[in-house]
Amino acid sequence: MKTRLLKDTDEDIRIAAQIIEQGGLVAFPTETVYGLGANAMDADAVRKIYEAKGRPADNPTIVHIAEREELGRVTFLVTEDMKTLMDRFWPGPMTMIVPRGEYIPYVTTGNLETVGVRMPENEVARELIRRSGCVIAAPSANLSGRPSPTTAQHVIDDLDGRIDAVIQSGPCRIGIESTVIDMTGKIPMILRPGYITKKDFEEALGQEILLDPTLNRKPREGEDFHPKAPGMKYRHYAPRAEMIIFKGDRIRVEAAIDQERAEREALGQKVFVIDFDEDRETVAAHEIFAMLRQADREGADVILAAALPQRGVGFSVMNRMLKSAGFNVREV
């Protein structure tokens, strides 16, 4: 299969929508990362997503809608709390876990009775959904386990020849995937942190929001689980190089990175350093996946990264960094 390269023009979005209608796969931009889309109600089409990505069958997709009225095609239950969050955060980088509607096949949900749904902010994405005439299942448009794609070139690097088309548009505005919040329990729980934070949700709902207890910690020996949302696997977003995160006082962290770099380079290794300013967490979110991919392109043997404070969006970026490194952390 030759992957067709499309532009974000009206005519090319129409062509992409036809591909979706016919059961094909199209990668498209969102404000978070590029998604790999198929008709969410077509089980055979969604299976092609898993095949193209090499994605484990128990890792659910997220269903994307263009308008709130389409929510009824995805779930049979819309609570007042859900409406409050939709009013505040849609369109935007929020995925809600809701009960699965009868028209959503189990392959789309990873065999769960729940489904993730979001309304993207990106107008190219929403126009693609509108024109395709269906809600679109779309995980990130990368090979499974690799850093998520924030440019069309990242998609092409991973999936060229595996999918029908890519809509080439600008870099994604945010750069990390949507916040996933589970709305099926008594108290809403964040399963994947993102640009919308725990504090944002608590202010919107006027109540405490839970964080999944597995977030930002290394799994215990023998621990296994079935992910209720994408991005919950232990090793995820991984570059090809070994990655080490240095955590502690900033001055000591930078000294430790300098020392490790010198030792590695003395061994003839190529070193790539990631060191974001602690108060520029949104920049870190925008750049983290692009930097991991840059390290791969440059043939890095090891990536040395400075930890960010785990607050606000920094907590979300650290979630990606920890999984990228397989929780290889050095306290200094």
C-alpha positions in Angstrom: 0.0 0.0 0.0 1.3 3.5 -0.8 0.3 6.1 1.7 -1.4 9.1 0.1 -0.1 12.5 1.2 -3.0 15.0 1.5 -3.1 18.7 2.4 -5.5 20.4 4.9 -7.5 21.9 2.0 -11.2 21.5 1.6 -10.8 19.2 -1.4 -8.2 16.9 0.3 -10.3 16.7 3.5 -13.2 15.5 1.3 -10.9 12.8 -0.2 -9.8 11.8 3.3 -13.5 11.6 4.4 -14.2 9.3 1.5 -11.4 7.0 2.6 -12.8 6.8 6.1 -16.3 6.1 4.7 -14.9 3.2 2.6 -13.3 1.6 5.7 -9.8 3.0 5.3 -7.3 4.6 7.6 -6.4 8.3 7.6 -3.9 10.1 9.9 -5.1 13.6 10.8 -4.0 16.5 13.0 -5.5 17.4 16.3 -4.5 20.1 18.9 -2.8 17.3 21.0 -1.1 14.8 18.6 -1.8 13.4 15.2 -4.5 10.7 15.3 -5.0 7.6 13.2 -8.6 7.5 12.2 -11.1 4.9 11.1 -14.9 4.6 11.3 -15.5 3.8 15.0 -18.6 1.8 14.2 -16.9 -0.4 11.6 -15.1 -3.2 13.5 -13.1 -4.3 10.4 -11.9 -0.7 9.9 -10.9 -0.4 13.5 -9.0 -3.7 13.4 -6.9 -2.1 10.6 -5.7 0.6 13.1 -4.4 -2.1 15.5 -2.7 -3.9 12.6 -1.1 -0.8 11.2 0.2 0.3 14.6 1.1 -3.1 16.0 -1.2 -2.2 18.9 -2.2 -4.6 21.7 -5.8 -5.6 21.4 -6.5 -4.6 25.0 -5.5 -1.0 24.5 -8.7 1.0 23.8 -9.0 3.7 21.2 -10.7 7.1 21.7 -13.8 8.0 19.7 -13.7 11.5 18.2 -16.9 13.5 17.6 -17.4 16.9 15.8 -20.5 18.0 17.6 -22.0 17.3 21.0 -25.2 15.9 19.4 -23.1 13.0 18.2 -22.4 11.8 21.8 -25.6 9.8 21.6 -24.0 7.6 19.0 -21.3 6.7 21.4 -23.0 6.3 24.8 -26.5 6.0 26.3 -25.7 8.0 29.5 -24.9 11.7 29.8 -24.8 13.0 33.3 -24.9 16.6 34.6 -21.2 16.4 35.5 -20.4 15.3 32.0 -22.4 18.2 30.6 -20.5 20.6 32.9 -17.2 19.3 31.7 -18.3 19.5 28.0 -19.4 23.1 28.5 -16.0 24.0 30.0 -13.5 21.9 28.0 -15.1 20.9 24.6 -13.9 21.3 22.0 -10.5 20.7 23.5 -8.0 18.2 24.9 -10.4 16.2 27.2 -11.4 12.6 26.8 -14.2 11.3 29.0 -14.6 7.6 29.8 -18.3 6.8 29.5 -20.5 3.7 29.2 -20.3 2.1 25.8 -23.2 2.6 23.5 -24.6 -0.5 21.6 -23.4 0.7 18.2 -19.7 0.9 19.3 -18.0 -2.5 18.7 -15.8 -4.0 21.3 -12.7 -3.8 19.1 -13.0 0.0 19.4 -13.1 -0.2 23.2 -10.5 -2.8 23.8 -13.3 -5.3 24.8 -14.4 -2.9 27.6 -18.0 -1.8 28.5 -16.7 1.7 28.6 -15.5 4.0 25.8 -13.3 7.2 25.6 -14.8 10.1 23.7 -13.6 13.6 22.9 -14.4 16.5 20.7 -11.1 17.9 19.3 -10.5 21.6 19.0 -8.6 21.3 15.7 -10.9 22.4 12.8 -9.3 20.1 10.3 -10.1 17.1 12.5 -13.7 18.2 13.1 -14.3 18.8 9.4 -13.0 15.4 8.6 -15.4 13.9 11.1 -18.3 15.9 9.7 -17.6 14.9 6.1 -17.0 11.3 6.8 -20.5 11.0 8.3 -19.4 8.9 11.2 -17.7 9.2 14.6 -14.0 8.4 14.2 -11.9 6.0 16.4 -8.3 7.4 16.6 -5.4 6.5 18.8 -2.1 8.4 18.1 -0.8 7.9 14.6 2.5 6.1 15.5 3.8 2.6 15.8 2.7 1.2 19.1 5.0 2.2 22.0 6.9 4.9 20.0 6.8 8.6 20.9 3.5 10.1 19.8 3.6 12.1 16.5 3.2 15.9 16.7 3.9 16.6 13.0 2.8 14.9 9.7 6.5 13.9 9.1 6.5 11.9 12.4 3.5 10.0 11.1 5.2 9.3 7.8 8.3 8.2 9.5 6.3 5.5 11.4 3.4 4.5 9.2 4.3 5.2 5.5 3.0 2.3 3.5 0.9 1.0 6.4 -2.1 3.4 6.1 -4.1 4.9 3.3 -3.5 8.6 3.8 -2.0 11.4 5.9 -3.5 14.9 6.1 -0.4 17.1 6.3 -1.0 20.2 8.5 1.0 22.2 10.9 2.6 21.0 14.2 0.1 20.2 16.9 -0.5 23.1 19.3 -0.3 21.2 22.6 2.0 18.3 21.9 0.8 15.7 24.5 -2.3 13.6 24.3 -5.6 14.6 25.9 -6.4 14.3 29.5 -8.5 11.2 30.1 -11.1 11.4 32.9 -13.2 8.4 33.9 -16.8 9.5 34.5 -18.2 6.0 35.2 -17.5 5.9 39.0 -18.8 7.8 41.9 -15.9 10.2 41.9 -14.3 11.2 38.5 -10.8 9.9 38.1 -8.0 11.0 35.8 -6.6 8.0 34.1 -4.1 9.9 31.8 -2.9 13.4 32.7 -2.8 16.0 30.0 -3.0 19.7 29.3 -6.3 20.0 31.4 -5.2 19.4 35.0 -6.7 18.0 38.2 -7.1 21.5 39.5 -9.0 22.5 36.3 -11.5 19.7 36.7 -11.9 20.4 40.4 -12.7 24.1 39.7 -15.2 23.1 37.0 -17.1 20.5 39.1 -16.6 22.0 42.6 -15.4 18.7 44.0 -12.3 16.6 44.5 -11.1 14.6 41.5 -9.1 11.4 42.0 -5.8 10.5 40.2 -5.4 6.9 39.1 -3.0 5.4 41.8 -0.8 3.9 39.1 0.1 7.3 37.6 3.8 8.3 37.6 5.0 5.3 39.6 6.8 2.2 38.5 4.5 -0.9 38.5 5.1 -3.4 41.3 6.6 -6.8 40.6 4.0 -9.0 38.8 1.5 -6.2 38.6 -0.7 -6.4 35.5 -3.9 -4.7 34.5 -6.2 -4.0 31.5 -5.9 -0.4 30.6 -9.1 1.6 30.6 -7.5 4.4 28.6 -4.6 4.7 26.1 -1.2 5.5 27.5 -1.6 3.5 30.7 1.0 0.8 29.8 4.2 0.7 31.8 6.6 1.2 28.8 5.2 3.7 26.3 6.3 6.7 24.2 9.7 5.0 24.0 12.7 6.3 22.0 15.2 3.8 20.6 17.9 5.1 22.9 18.4 4.3 26.6 16.9 7.1 28.6 17.8 8.2 32.1 15.8 10.8 34.1 17.7 12.8 36.8 15.6 14.0 39.7 16.5 16.2 42.6 17.9 19.7 43.3 18.2 21.5 40.0 21.9 22.4 40.4 22.8 18.8 41.4 20.7 17.4 38.5 22.6 19.6 36.0 25.9 18.6 37.5 25.0 14.9 37.3 23.9 15.2 33.7 27.2 16.9 32.8 29.2 14.2 34.5 27.2 11.4 32.9 27.5 13.0 29.5 31.3 13.3 29.9 31.6 9.7 30.9 29.4 8.4 28.1 31.1 10.5 25.4 34.5 9.2 26.7 33.1 5.7 25.8 32.3 7.0 22.3 28.6 7.2 22.9 26.3 9.8 21.3 24.5 11.7 24.1 21.2 13.7 23.8 20.2 16.0 26.6 16.6 17.1 27.5 16.6 20.0 30.0 13.5 22.1 30.1 13.2 25.2 32.2 11.1 24.3 35.3 8.7 27.1 34.8 8.0 26.4 31.1 5.9 23.3 31.4 3.7 24.1 28.4 6.8 24.4 26.2 8.0 21.0 27.6 4.6 19.5 26.7 4.8 20.9 23.2 8.4 19.7 22.6 8.9 16.4 24.5 7.8 14.0 21.8 9.5 15.9 19.1 12.8 15.9 21.1 12.6 12.1 21.7 12.2 11.6 17.9 15.0 14.0 17.2 17.2 11.9 19.5 16.4 8.9 17.4 17.1 10.7 14.1 20.5 11.8 15.4 21.3 8.3 16.4 21.6 8.9 20.1 22.8 6.1 22.3 21.5 7.6 25.5 19.1 10.4 26.4 19.8 12.3 29.7 16.7 14.2 30.9 16.1 16.5 33.8 12.9 15.9 35.7 10.2 18.6 35.9 8.3 19.5 39.0 5.2 17.3 39.2 2.6 20.0 39.3 0.1 21.2 36.8 1.1 20.3 33.2 4.5 19.4 34.5 2.9 16.3 36.1 1.5 15.3 32.7 4.9 15.8 30.9 6.6 13.7 33.6 4.1 11.0 33.0 5.3 10.8 29.4 9.0 11.1 30.4 8.8 8.4 33.0 7.1 5.9 30.6 9.5 6.9 27.8 12.4 6.0 30.1 10.8 2.9 31.5 11.0 4.6 35.0 14.8 4.6 34.8 15.2 7.4 37.3 18.3 8.5 39.3 17.8 10.5 42.4 20.7 13.0 42.9 
